[in-house]
Structure formats: structure tokens, C-alpha cells
Amino acid sequence: MEILNVDLKERSYPIYIESGSLNRIGEYLEKNYNGKRAAVITDSIVKNYYSAVVEKSLSDKSFEVELIEMPPGEKFKTLSVVESIYDKLIEKNFSRDSVIISLGGGVVGDLAGFVAATFLRGVKFAQIPTTLIAQADSSVGGKVGVNHRLGKNLIGAFYQPIFVFIDPEVLNTLPPREVDAGMSEVIKYGLIKDESFFGFIEENFEDIRSLNNMQKMEHAILRSCEIKAEVVKIDEKESGLRRILNFGHTIGHAIENLTNYELYLHGEAITLGMIAAGEISRKIKILQSEKFSRLENLLKKLNIKSNLKNSNEENLINAILRDKKVKNGKINLVLLEDIGKTVIRNDIPNNVIIEGFNYILKN
Ligand SMILES: NC(=O)c1ccc[n+]([C@@H]2O[C@H](COP(=O)([O-])OP(=O)(O)OC[C@H]3O[C@@H](n4cnc5c(N)ncnc54)[C@H](O)[C@@H]3O)[C@@H](O)[C@H]2O)c1
């Protein structure tokens, strides 16, 4: 079992990573929580695969378990689903000394974390992430929340879990397109912070992505979590350094928005956004062409089609300006000076941003 400590003073917590460990979740809950009642929030797809093993492991350790199911998918990451979960928790007399456990991808993790942060002004929260995005990224760092009809993730909190429990074996049931969407975030961690990790992914790409070598997948998840934990330790609430985690997200979010959140998975839009940000970095001559080629070659292996023909340039800039990361009308872009080295710039002319976007349309 790999154990990574997320160092946030009194809010510090461990991340456990081991393939095939899901049936030992009870043991790890016992180590980290001294109450007795657990509400496991999951979606209907993940429930079919994994709720029985989780429930059994928890009841074997004498926890009293309530399984709460939500429908799967981004469109259910809403306040009305949160409210229906409050109803169940209240009906079942859950009290402040209970724990909420998320069992699922980033949608379930963000939503269950928001429930935990707000129910009775905060109850303990643990995460069992089951997608690659959730294992390598969203379960770490404490951002929890839901979408509003006018925009994604507009309602939320920073709320750290008591622990995160990762079993990479569960990725075997994940559709390959979802695995690729997660690979995008893993590659992002190499690009923003660690050239040798990027090299590891370049060399082992097929082994990792095909899930043929779980040891390599474990390493990819562990290193992604480590990098995120290092950044979050310095800037928990995104007042500075944490913004580098948004590499590819400014244009990626605009692409999601322009395509009504229907055409691309989040990770796919971020892949396109990272290629555009790389191209902008190359264009303004802060990133060497050969480094850009490495970025582009690796990201293109994820095989994402850009079907953005209907978008015009004005729509793109307007979509970017709607992003919550825009400050005083200035577009903050995370760019690359090298593989593993970012810079944040708010002085990139709109026409250069459009050229970066057009690059992904053409290529
Ligand atoms: N909090 C953060 O820091 C952060 C960071 C990145 C992304 N996010 C959020 O994460 C969400 C995207 O997460 P996601 O891609 O995990 O989406 P998701 O939770 O919707 O999962 C994707 C699909 O995979 C299914 N699934 C999950 N695990 C499975 C498994 N092991 N086997 C088979 N099917 C499985 C789910 O039912 C769902 O249909 C977005 O809402 C995004 O805003 C949050």
C-alpha cells in the first residue's frame, strides 16, 4: 500500500493507493474514523459494480451503512440532487458524528463532498474515487461543489476529506473513452510540474492507458496526486500557485461551453485546451517548437476529434470571458515555458488566443 500524506496542517490527510484493495476499505475507515455510521453516496452505474464489496467490507468492521444512490452523469451534479440526499440523511437521523463516503467519479465526489461540507454545518468525508480523473485529480485538494444552470461548479466549498482510498483495479470497468479523459489530467501533471514524469508517460503510454500494467498506472496516479498535493499545500484556496492546475482549462472550459457540454467529456476538452495553450506558448516564443511537438504528439495519442466547426472567434472570446477565472476582464492564461514549467500571463492579445484555438481546429 502506497500512502501519500496531503500536508495541510490540521486538515492533513492520507491518500491510500493499492490495486485490488477495495475489499479492505472497512479496515481503513476504522483507522481514520471512530464513529459508527456511514452514508455511502454513489451513482447507479458504480453501484452495480462496487457497492456490494464496499458495503460488505464496512459491515464486516461493524459500521452501520446506508447506501444513497444518485443518477449518473454531469447533469445530475445539481442542488436538487443535493437536497434529495439531505432528505434521506435527515429521515435516517444521521448526526454530526457520522461520515459521508463518496464512491464514484468526479461528479459523485464533488457532490458528496458538498453534502458533507454543508449537512449539519459539516460532517466527516472520505472519498473512494472510481474514475481516472477522480483518482488522479479531483479527489485531491478539497474542491467540492455542484453546477448551476448558468455555469459549471459555481456553487461549492473547499472541504478536505479525512482520507482518500484509491484502488486502480476499478478502472478495468471504466469505458476506454473515460480512461483517456483521465489520461489527459495525468499528462497535465507532467506538463506543469515534472518533465521526467512526462517522459515516463511518453515511454509507457500504451501500458498505462490500456490498463495492462497496473504498477505503471499506480505510479501515474501516485505522481499526479503528489504533484497536486504539493501545489495545494502551498495554496489551498487558489489565490496564487494553485492556478497552474488550470493549464488548458481556460480554452477547454470555453470549448465545453460552446458545445453545450454535450460533444466532449471534460478531460477531452482540456486536452484540446492544452494543445491550444501549448501553441500559444510556442507562438509568443516562450516555448521551443520541439517541446511543443512533444506535448502535441503525446496529447494527440488520446485521439480526440475536434468538431468545432460551428464556433466563431467572437463566441470563443465571449465564452472565455464568462469563465470564473477571468479577473477584471483580463484573461489569465496558464502557459508553458518548458515541459514542467508554467507561467501565468494576462497580456496575451485576443488574436493570439484565437490563433491557438484555430490551431486545434485545423490540426
Ligand atoms: N474537485 C476537483 O478538483 C475537480 C477536478 C477535476 C474535475 N472535477 C469534476 O469531476 C467531474 C468529472 O469527473 P468524472 O470524469 O469522473 O465523471 P463522472 O463521475 O460522471 O464519471 C464518468 C462516468 O463513469 C462512470 N463510472 C465511474 N466509475 C466507474 C467505474 N469504475 N467503472 C465503470 N463506470 C464508472 C460514472 O457512472 C459516469 O457515468 C466534473 O464534474 C468536474 O467538474 C473536479
The ligand as an SDF file (V2000), in Angstrom:
LIG
                    3D

 44 48  0  0  0  0  0  0  0  0999 V2000
  -12.8410   18.8200   -7.4420 N   0  0  0  0  0  0  0  0  0  0  0  0
  -11.9050   18.9650   -8.3410 C   0  0  0  0  0  0  0  0  0  0  0  0
  -10.7910   19.4140   -8.0490 O   0  0  0  0  0  0  0  0  0  0  0  0
  -12.1760   18.5080   -9.7460 C   0  0  0  0  0  0  0  0  0  0  0  0
  -11.1160   18.3610  -10.6570 C   0  0  0  0  0  0  0  0  0  0  0  0
  -11.3910   17.8610  -11.9280 C   0  0  0  0  0  0  0  0  0  0  0  0
  -12.6920   17.5280  -12.2800 C   0  0  0  0  0  0  0  0  0  0  0  0
  -13.6970   17.7110  -11.3650 N   0  0  0  0  0  0  0  0  0  0  0  0
  -15.0760   17.3530  -11.7080 C   0  0  0  0  0  0  0  0  0  0  0  0
  -15.1270   15.9660  -11.9940 O   0  0  0  0  0  0  0  0  0  0  0  0
  -16.2480   15.7210  -12.8430 C   0  0  0  0  0  0  0  0  0  0  0  0
  -15.8430   14.7520  -13.9130 C   0  0  0  0  0  0  0  0  0  0  0  0
  -15.4650   13.5480  -13.2760 O   0  0  0  0  0  0  0  0  0  0  0  0
  -15.5610   12.1310  -13.9810 P   0  0  0  0  0  0  0  0  0  0  0  0
  -14.9760   12.2420  -15.3300 O   0  0  0  0  0  0  0  0  0  0  0  0
  -15.0210   11.1560  -13.0140 O   0  0  0  0  0  0  0  0  0  0  0  0
  -17.1410   11.9660  -14.2070 O   0  0  0  0  0  0  0  0  0  0  0  0
  -18.2700   11.0060  -13.6140 P   0  0  0  0  0  0  0  0  0  0  0  0
  -18.2450   10.9820  -12.1530 O   0  0  0  0  0  0  0  0  0  0  0  0
  -19.5170   11.4550  -14.2790 O   0  0  0  0  0  0  0  0  0  0  0  0
  -17.8830    9.5610  -14.1510 O   0  0  0  0  0  0  0  0  0  0  0  0
  -17.9430    9.2990  -15.5220 C   0  0  0  0  0  0  0  0  0  0  0  0
  -18.8190    8.0830  -15.8280 C   0  0  0  0  0  0  0  0  0  0  0  0
  -18.1310    6.8970  -15.4380 O   0  0  0  0  0  0  0  0  0  0  0  0
  -18.9710    6.0710  -14.6260 C   0  0  0  0  0  0  0  0  0  0  0  0
  -18.0750    5.3440  -13.7340 N   0  0  0  0  0  0  0  0  0  0  0  0
  -17.3870    5.8430  -12.6820 C   0  0  0  0  0  0  0  0  0  0  0  0
  -16.5330    4.9240  -12.2040 N   0  0  0  0  0  0  0  0  0  0  0  0
  -16.6860    3.8080  -12.9570 C   0  0  0  0  0  0  0  0  0  0  0  0
  -16.0610    2.5360  -12.9610 C   0  0  0  0  0  0  0  0  0  0  0  0
  -15.0610    2.2460  -12.1520 N   0  0  0  0  0  0  0  0  0  0  0  0
  -16.4910    1.6310  -13.8740 N   0  0  0  0  0  0  0  0  0  0  0  0
  -17.4590    1.9320  -14.7740 C   0  0  0  0  0  0  0  0  0  0  0  0
  -18.0690    3.1280  -14.8240 N   0  0  0  0  0  0  0  0  0  0  0  0
  -17.6800    4.0630  -13.9340 C   0  0  0  0  0  0  0  0  0  0  0  0
  -19.9160    7.0160  -13.9610 C   0  0  0  0  0  0  0  0  0  0  0  0
  -21.1070    6.3740  -13.5930 O   0  0  0  0  0  0  0  0  0  0  0  0
  -20.1460    8.0480  -15.0810 C   0  0  0  0  0  0  0  0  0  0  0  0
  -21.1370    7.5820  -15.9410 O   0  0  0  0  0  0  0  0  0  0  0  0
  -16.7040   17.0720  -13.3770 C   0  0  0  0  0  0  0  0  0  0  0  0
  -17.9130   17.4130  -12.7270 O   0  0  0  0  0  0  0  0  0  0  0  0
  -15.5940   18.0150  -12.9530 C   0  0  0  0  0  0  0  0  0  0  0  0
  -16.0770   19.3270  -12.6780 O   0  0  0  0  0  0  0  0  0  0  0  0
  -13.4590   18.1670  -10.1240 C   0  0  0  0  0  0  0  0  0  0  0  0
  1  2  1  0
  2  3  2  0
  2  4  1  0
  4  5  1  0
  4 44  2  0
  5  6  2  0
  6  7  1  0
  7  8  2  0
  8  9  1  0
  8 44  1  0
  9 10  1  0
  9 42  1  0
 10 11  1  0
 11 12  1  0
 11 40  1  0
 12 13  1  0
 13 14  1  0
 14 15  2  0
 14 16  1  0
 14 17  1  0
 17 18  1  0
 18 19  2  0
 18 20  1  0
 18 21  1  0
 21 22  1  0
 22 23  1  0
 23 24  1  0
 23 38  1  0
 24 25  1  0
 25 26  1  0
 25 36  1  0
 26 27  1  0
 26 35  1  0
 27 28  2  0
 28 29  1  0
 29 30  1  0
 29 35  2  0
 30 31  1  0
 30 32  2  0
 32 33  1  0
 33 34  2  0
 34 35  1  0
 36 37  1  0
 36 38  1  0
 38 39  1  0
 40 41  1  0
 40 42  1  0
 42 43  1  0
M  CHG  2   8   1  16  -1
M  END
$$$$
